[in-house]
């Protein structure tokens, strides 16, 4: 049995690297930040799962 392998350490970018990454992301026309209206319109995935609620409940 093989021993468990360690995950590589996560290396966080420096402040300068982070600024370059952010500037490149903002310059990309396909990756613009969401607007306040778009963020408010988001619905958690859990609320969309499952069968829709029926308006007419059968009561036996």
N, C-alpha and C positions, 0 to 999 in steps of 0.2 A: 504494500500500500504506500502510495506517495505521500510525503508530508505536505501539509497545507502550504500553498504558496502565499507569500505576503503581497498585498497590493502595493503598487508603487505609490510613493508619497505624492500628494497633490502640491504642486508648486504654484503659488498664487503670483499673479503678475505684479510687477512694481507699479508705482503710481504713474510713472511715465508710460509704461507699456499699457496700462489700463486706459490712459487718456487717448493713446493711439488707437486702441481697439474700439473705444467708444466713438471716436471721430470717424473711423472707417464704417462702423455700423450705421451712424446717422447719415453718412453720405450715400449709403445704398438706397436707391429709390424703392426697392422691393422689400425693405425691412424697416419701415418707418415705425416709430413708437405709436402705441394705441392712444386714441383720444380719450378724454374723460367720459364721453358718452359711450364709447365702445367698451371701456372697462366696466361701466355701470351695467351695461346690457349683458355682460357675461353671467352664465348660470353654472353653478357647480355640476359636474358630471353626474354625481349621485342622483340629483333630482331629475335627470333625463332618463335614467335607467328604469327598466321594468315595464309593466303593462300600464297603459293609460287608465286613469280612474273613470269609471262609468258614471254617467249622469243619472241613469235609471238603475237603482239598486233593486235586485230581486229580493223581496222579503217573503220568506216562506213561513 
